Amino acid sequence: MTAPLSSTKTRDALRISARVSAELLLVLVMLAVTLWLLGRMWSVVWPLVVGLLLTTLTWPAARFLRRRGWPPALAASVVTVLFLLVAAGVVALIAVPVASQSGQLTDGVVEGIQKMREWAAGPPLNIGDAQINKAFDTAVSRAQEGVGSMVGAVVTGVSTVVNGLVTAVLALFLMFFFLKDGPRFLPWLSRQLPGRLAADVPTVFDRGWNTLGAFVRSQAAVGLLDAVLIGLGLWILGVPLVLPLAVLTFVSAFVPIIGALFAGFVAVLIALVSNGLTDALIVLAIIVVVQQLEGNVFQPMIQSRGLGLHAAVVLLAVTLGGGLAGIVGSLLAVPVAALIAVVWNYLREQLVDPPQEPDGTDEPDGTDEPDGADEPDGTDEPDSAAPVPS
């Protein structure tokens, strides 16, 4: 016969479940309010985020100059100007070859379309020219009907470009100020916070900064390796626009998984249009091999334990970020997940019980010193030598 349930234990279990559910609900409400506030302030938050990402990329150069005795303002100015020159050079590397080879690429597209028509006209599809022309006429008429929406899309695109330029300018100014005054931020923050927060918050900020820097620099290194290897393969096969495709591969590396798929798709498409199906398949094989080397060799060697995130967590984070905020969400998903992991690990460290002393060590023997493990040791007070980003 089955023993009856204990009413006392059942009530306790329900009470605990209700309390935990209420606490989780409060946390979710707080998270929703935080996300809503971030959305309302996105015009300020987004340049701030971009500025931080750029600062993590350029901080090693500024730190090098500062350690050589350069004034902070001068070091930040030189690094900012050099960054602008490099960015302009990257844009030129993409724009000039595309403009010079646009005619060749257009001819390749036309030839590719003609080959597709010839293939569609043969077995097993047997689609005649009349059907193709009818479909083309239908597409043209629908495009003419949608002129109004196209104009609206153009206006929206212009607005997006303007917003992007404003964001870029603000991010550059913020990067300059972060490079100039960043090391003074954590000591200042320590002096503003009371009690234990004066040590906890700067420590979390310092770890988060190191994690963010590790992400940006490791992605840059992995993207450079991908760009070199894939670019060599494209150059050997004689695919046009090798340099722009290599630069696109490097830039896309900052969006894990999705960026690599996008860059690979563009490279295969251009190879198919310009060189034919055989070279396109070879390019696809090169990209697959390089991506496998990246995932199994390059990233583990370069990133090491800098982020401490499993590959499945990265994939889920990118998918969730893309679903919530599109390309921006995909870009920020991994660093945000890494920062959440930093906060969680620090909280775990603070919540773990200290190791218990062996029995008998608490008995007075005349030589015991006061145990300072649980006593204030001065670390809770604001420290002028608080962690500084390095």
MIMAR-289162 format. One record per residue (C-alpha): z, y, x; residue number from 1. Coordinates in pm, whole numbers. Example, Ala and Ser with C-alpha at 12.3 -4.5 7.8 and 13.67 -1.06 7.14 Angstrom:
MIMAR-289162
PT; 780; -450; 1230; 1
PT; 714; -106; 1367; 2
END
This chain:
MIMAR-289162
PT; 0; 0; 0; 1
PT; -100; 338; 134; 2
PT; 189; 572; 212; 3
PT; 198; 888; -4; 4
PT; 118; 1221; 153; 5
PT; 406; 1439; 261; 6
PT; 421; 1746; 36; 7
PT; 594; 1946; 310; 8
PT; 332; 1866; 573; 9
PT; 52; 1931; 322; 10
PT; 191; 2276; 239; 11
PT; 233; 2353; 608; 12
PT; -124; 2248; 680; 13
PT; -259; 2460; 393; 14
PT; -47; 2755; 503; 15
PT; -173; 2729; 860; 16
PT; -534; 2693; 740; 17
PT; -498; 3000; 519; 18
PT; -349; 3206; 800; 19
PT; -618; 3100; 1047; 20
PT; -891; 3171; 789; 21
PT; -750; 3516; 722; 22
PT; -732; 3595; 1094; 23
PT; -1089; 3474; 1148; 24
PT; -1202; 3683; 851; 25
PT; -1038; 3991; 1002; 26
PT; -1208; 3922; 1335; 27
PT; -1547; 3886; 1165; 28
PT; -1491; 4208; 969; 29
PT; -1402; 4389; 1292; 30
PT; -1713; 4245; 1459; 31
PT; -1933; 4353; 1168; 32
PT; -1790; 4706; 1177; 33
PT; -1843; 4721; 1554; 34
PT; -2206; 4612; 1520; 35
PT; -2259; 4864; 1240; 36
PT; -2119; 5143; 1456; 37
PT; -2340; 5036; 1747; 38
PT; -2640; 5045; 1515; 39
PT; -2553; 5395; 1397; 40
PT; -2514; 5511; 1757; 41
PT; -2808; 5313; 1894; 42
PT; -2994; 5626; 2009; 43
PT; -2708; 5678; 2256; 44
PT; -2611; 5316; 2321; 45
PT; -2961; 5199; 2418; 46
PT; -3015; 5458; 2698; 47
PT; -2662; 5378; 2819; 48
PT; -2742; 5007; 2837; 49
PT; -3072; 5067; 3015; 50
PT; -2899; 5304; 3256; 51
PT; -2637; 5040; 3338; 52
PT; -2904; 4774; 3397; 53
PT; -3097; 5007; 3627; 54
PT; -2777; 5100; 3809; 55
PT; -2692; 4736; 3882; 56
PT; -3042; 4699; 4030; 57
PT; -3026; 5012; 4248; 58
PT; -2654; 5016; 4336; 59
PT; -2691; 4808; 4659; 60
PT; -2923; 5073; 4806; 61
PT; -2689; 5357; 4706; 62
PT; -2388; 5168; 4843; 63
PT; -2571; 5115; 5173; 64
PT; -2637; 5488; 5208; 65
PT; -2280; 5583; 5109; 66
PT; -2137; 5348; 5370; 67
PT; -2355; 5522; 5629; 68
PT; -2178; 5849; 5551; 69
PT; -2424; 6000; 5305; 70
PT; -2270; 6224; 5036; 71
PT; -2263; 6053; 4695; 72
PT; -2493; 6312; 4534; 73
PT; -2751; 6285; 4813; 74
PT; -2745; 5905; 4814; 75
PT; -2785; 5892; 4435; 76
PT; -3071; 6145; 4448; 77
PT; -3261; 5956; 4718; 78
PT; -3222; 5621; 4541; 79
PT; -3331; 5772; 4207; 80
PT; -3643; 5929; 4362; 81
PT; -3730; 5603; 4539; 82
PT; -3685; 5414; 4213; 83
PT; -3923; 5656; 4036; 84
PT; -4181; 5610; 4311; 85
PT; -4155; 5231; 4289; 86
PT; -4184; 5243; 3908; 87
PT; -4491; 5467; 3932; 88
PT; -4641; 5230; 4186; 89
PT; -4585; 4933; 3954; 90
PT; -4756; 5116; 3667; 91
PT; -5048; 5201; 3897; 92
PT; -5073; 4837; 4008; 93
PT; -5114; 4737; 3644; 94
PT; -5327; 5023; 3512; 95
PT; -5584; 5061; 3793; 96
PT; -5698; 4695; 3811; 97
PT; -5705; 4668; 3432; 98
PT; -5921; 4980; 3407; 99
PT; -6155; 4867; 3686; 100
PT; -6200; 4516; 3545; 101
PT; -6198; 4605; 3176; 102
PT; -6577; 4569; 3153; 103
PT; -6570; 4224; 3307; 104
PT; -6287; 4121; 3078; 105
PT; -6470; 4252; 2771; 106
PT; -6785; 4058; 2865; 107
PT; -6572; 3748; 2909; 108
PT; -6419; 3795; 2564; 109
PT; -6763; 3830; 2406; 110
PT; -6888; 3522; 2591; 111
PT; -6579; 3329; 2484; 112
PT; -6634; 3424; 2121; 113
PT; -6998; 3312; 2146; 114
PT; -6890; 2977; 2292; 115
PT; -6641; 2935; 2009; 116
PT; -6915; 3004; 1754; 117
PT; -7142; 2744; 1917; 118
PT; -6857; 2493; 1920; 119
PT; -6773; 2563; 1554; 120
PT; -7138; 2518; 1456; 121
PT; -7146; 2168; 1599; 122
PT; -6966; 1850; 1492; 123
PT; -6712; 1787; 1358; 124
PT; -6675; 2133; 1197; 125
PT; -7046; 2210; 1134; 126
PT; -6972; 2568; 1031; 127
PT; -7299; 2757; 983; 128
PT; -7375; 3114; 1085; 129
PT; -7381; 3219; 720; 130
PT; -7019; 3113; 674; 131
PT; -6917; 3285; 996; 132
PT; -7094; 3608; 899; 133
PT; -6933; 3596; 555; 134
PT; -6588; 3558; 708; 135
PT; -6666; 3846; 947; 136
PT; -6780; 4071; 660; 137
PT; -6464; 3989; 469; 138
PT; -6250; 4079; 769; 139
PT; -6437; 4410; 812; 140
PT; -6392; 4501; 443; 141
PT; -6021; 4425; 458; 142
PT; -5990; 4636; 771; 143
PT; -6162; 4926; 596; 144
PT; -5929; 4892; 300; 145
PT; -5630; 4904; 531; 146
PT; -5729; 5227; 708; 147
PT; -5432; 5405; 554; 148
PT; -5187; 5149; 678; 149
PT; -5355; 5154; 1019; 150
PT; -5306; 5531; 1041; 151
PT; -4941; 5481; 950; 152
PT; -4910; 5217; 1218; 153
PT; -5062; 5455; 1473; 154
PT; -4817; 5729; 1375; 155
PT; -4531; 5480; 1403; 156
PT; -4660; 5372; 1740; 157
PT; -4673; 5729; 1865; 158
PT; -4316; 5782; 1745; 159
PT; -4209; 5465; 1925; 160
PT; -4373; 5585; 2248; 161
PT; -4197; 5921; 2222; 162
PT; -3862; 5751; 2160; 163
PT; -3928; 5524; 2456; 164
PT; -3997; 5822; 2683; 165
PT; -3678; 5995; 2567; 166
PT; -3482; 5675; 2630; 167
PT; -3634; 5639; 2976; 168
PT; -3548; 5998; 3072; 169
PT; -3190; 5964; 2948; 170
PT; -3151; 5630; 3124; 171
PT; -3269; 5781; 3453; 172
PT; -3021; 6069; 3427; 173
PT; -2742; 5823; 3342; 174
PT; -2842; 5603; 3635; 175
PT; -2814; 5902; 3868; 176
PT; -2466; 5988; 3743; 177
PT; -2354; 5624; 3757; 178
PT; -2475; 5598; 4117; 179
PT; -2304; 5926; 4205; 180
PT; -1970; 5893; 4024; 181
PT; -1947; 5524; 3931; 182
PT; -1689; 5419; 4194; 183
PT; -1446; 5680; 4062; 184
PT; -1460; 5548; 3707; 185
PT; -1218; 5254; 3731; 186
PT; -941; 5447; 3911; 187
PT; -975; 5720; 3651; 188
PT; -963; 5461; 3371; 189
PT; -648; 5306; 3519; 190
PT; -472; 5642; 3507; 191
PT; -564; 5695; 3141; 192
PT; -439; 5361; 3005; 193
PT; -76; 5277; 2935; 194
PT; 127; 4980; 3055; 195
PT; -48; 4651; 3116; 196
PT; -383; 4785; 2995; 197
PT; -399; 4994; 3312; 198
PT; -453; 4670; 3508; 199
PT; -621; 4444; 3250; 200
PT; -904; 4669; 3131; 201
PT; -1023; 4778; 3479; 202
PT; -1012; 4416; 3595; 203
PT; -1231; 4305; 3304; 204
PT; -1465; 4598; 3367; 205
PT; -1493; 4506; 3735; 206
PT; -1570; 4141; 3659; 207
PT; -1820; 4243; 3393; 208
PT; -1992; 4478; 3638; 209
PT; -2018; 4203; 3900; 210
PT; -2155; 3961; 3642; 211
PT; -2411; 4211; 3517; 212
PT; -2520; 4285; 3873; 213
PT; -2549; 3914; 3950; 214
PT; -2769; 3866; 3642; 215
PT; -3006; 4154; 3719; 216
PT; -3045; 4077; 4088; 217
PT; -3084; 3702; 4037; 218
PT; -3345; 3755; 3766; 219
PT; -3530; 3994; 3996; 220
PT; -3531; 3736; 4277; 221
PT; -3646; 3456; 4045; 222
PT; -3911; 3682; 3891; 223
PT; -4042; 3772; 4237; 224
PT; -4075; 3404; 4332; 225
PT; -4253; 3327; 4003; 226
PT; -4488; 3623; 4047; 227
PT; -4580; 3522; 4404; 228
PT; -4641; 3155; 4327; 229
PT; -4831; 3210; 4002; 230
PT; -5024; 3501; 4156; 231
PT; -5135; 3279; 4446; 232
PT; -5256; 3017; 4202; 233
PT; -5454; 3271; 4001; 234
PT; -5602; 3420; 4319; 235
PT; -5715; 3081; 4448; 236
PT; -5885; 3006; 4115; 237
PT; -6054; 3348; 4111; 238
PT; -5896; 3462; 3785; 239
PT; -5938; 3838; 3732; 240
PT; -5645; 4080; 3702; 241
PT; -5433; 3877; 3945; 242
PT; -5212; 4169; 4044; 243
PT; -5136; 4290; 3688; 244
PT; -5061; 3933; 3581; 245
PT; -4825; 3887; 3877; 246
PT; -4646; 4212; 3791; 247
PT; -4625; 4105; 3425; 248
PT; -4471; 3774; 3536; 249
PT; -4211; 3960; 3742; 250
PT; -4117; 4198; 3460; 251
PT; -4109; 3919; 3200; 252
PT; -3856; 3727; 3410; 253
PT; -3585; 3966; 3287; 254
PT; -3623; 3813; 2938; 255
PT; -3519; 3449; 2997; 256
PT; -3738; 3173; 2851; 257
PT; -3931; 3396; 2607; 258
PT; -4058; 3623; 2885; 259
PT; -4192; 3330; 3085; 260
PT; -4371; 3191; 2778; 261
PT; -4530; 3528; 2703; 262
PT; -4650; 3588; 3061; 263
PT; -4784; 3234; 3085; 264
PT; -4971; 3269; 2756; 265
PT; -5141; 3590; 2874; 266
PT; -5240; 3432; 3208; 267
PT; -5386; 3121; 3041; 268
PT; -5572; 3334; 2785; 269
PT; -5736; 3551; 3053; 270
PT; -5824; 3241; 3257; 271
PT; -5980; 3082; 2948; 272
PT; -6185; 3392; 2868; 273
PT; -6302; 3460; 3223; 274
PT; -6321; 3120; 3398; 275
PT; -6346; 2862; 3123; 276
PT; -6140; 2577; 2986; 277
PT; -6099; 2383; 3312; 278
PT; -5947; 2672; 3505; 279
PT; -5732; 2762; 3206; 280
PT; -5585; 2412; 3205; 281
PT; -5524; 2437; 3581; 282
PT; -5348; 2772; 3531; 283
PT; -5137; 2614; 3257; 284
PT; -5041; 2331; 3491; 285
PT; -4948; 2579; 3767; 286
PT; -4730; 2778; 3529; 287
PT; -4556; 2464; 3401; 288
PT; -4484; 2345; 3756; 289
PT; -4354; 2687; 3864; 290
PT; -4134; 2715; 3555; 291
PT; -3991; 2370; 3622; 292
PT; -3917; 2468; 3982; 293
PT; -3757; 2788; 3856; 294
PT; -3533; 2614; 3605; 295
PT; -3429; 2325; 3829; 296
PT; -3438; 2471; 4181; 297
PT; -3473; 2849; 4203; 298
PT; -3220; 2963; 3943; 299
PT; -2943; 2715; 4040; 300
PT; -2983; 2816; 4406; 301
PT; -3003; 3192; 4349; 302
PT; -2770; 3240; 4055; 303
PT; -2524; 2971; 4166; 304
PT; -2217; 3030; 3949; 305
PT; -2275; 3401; 3908; 306
PT; -2304; 3382; 3529; 307
PT; -2131; 3053; 3452; 308
PT; -2351; 2987; 3146; 309
PT; -2508; 2653; 3059; 310
PT; -2884; 2646; 3004; 311
PT; -2830; 2552; 2638; 312
PT; -2609; 2859; 2592; 313
PT; -2882; 3077; 2745; 314
PT; -3143; 2929; 2510; 315
PT; -2925; 2975; 2202; 316
PT; -2831; 3329; 2307; 317
PT; -3194; 3432; 2355; 318
PT; -3292; 3277; 2022; 319
PT; -3007; 3450; 1839; 320
PT; -3070; 3782; 2010; 321
PT; -3441; 3769; 1929; 322
PT; -3368; 3688; 1565; 323
PT; -3120; 3976; 1533; 324
PT; -3291; 4251; 1732; 325
PT; -3636; 4135; 1843; 326
PT; -3741; 4197; 2202; 327
PT; -3438; 4415; 2271; 328
PT; -3210; 4139; 2149; 329
PT; -3385; 3883; 2371; 330
PT; -3347; 4114; 2670; 331
PT; -2976; 4177; 2615; 332
PT; -2877; 3832; 2488; 333
PT; -2796; 3669; 2823; 334
PT; -2603; 3960; 2979; 335
PT; -2405; 4004; 2656; 336
PT; -2325; 3631; 2648; 337
PT; -2220; 3649; 3014; 338
PT; -1991; 3948; 2945; 339
PT; -1836; 3767; 2649; 340
PT; -1771; 3472; 2881; 341
PT; -1604; 3709; 3130; 342
PT; -1370; 3845; 2862; 343
PT; -1293; 3497; 2730; 344
PT; -1215; 3359; 3075; 345
PT; -983; 3650; 3149; 346
PT; -801; 3599; 2820; 347
PT; -762; 3229; 2901; 348
PT; -610; 3319; 3236; 349
PT; -356; 3543; 3066; 350
PT; -271; 3289; 2794; 351
PT; -218; 2989; 3023; 352
PT; 148; 2907; 3071; 353
PT; 271; 2946; 3430; 354
PT; 353; 2616; 3607; 355
PT; 707; 2497; 3551; 356
PT; 944; 2468; 3845; 357
PT; 1066; 2115; 3934; 358
PT; 1406; 2017; 3797; 359
PT; 1699; 2129; 4005; 360
PT; 1532; 2428; 4167; 361
PT; 1713; 2668; 3934; 362
PT; 2058; 2564; 4056; 363
PT; 2215; 2832; 4277; 364
PT; 2244; 2733; 4640; 365
PT; 2312; 3071; 4789; 366
PT; 1957; 3113; 4920; 367
PT; 1766; 3166; 4597; 368
PT; 1561; 3481; 4580; 369
PT; 1495; 3642; 4242; 370
PT; 1186; 3484; 4098; 371
PT; 926; 3755; 4062; 372
PT; 673; 3545; 3871; 373
PT; 784; 3691; 3542; 374
PT; 912; 4025; 3669; 375
PT; 711; 4344; 3695; 376
PT; 563; 4371; 4042; 377
PT; 399; 4706; 4009; 378
PT; 61; 4573; 3901; 379
PT; 113; 4707; 3551; 380
PT; 125; 5062; 3675; 381
PT; -193; 5264; 3724; 382
PT; -325; 5194; 4069; 383
PT; -541; 5439; 4252; 384
PT; -702; 5143; 4430; 385
PT; -823; 4980; 4109; 386
PT; -1126; 4753; 4136; 387
PT; -1436; 4944; 4224; 388
PT; -1787; 4811; 4161; 389
PT; -1928; 4672; 4475; 390
END
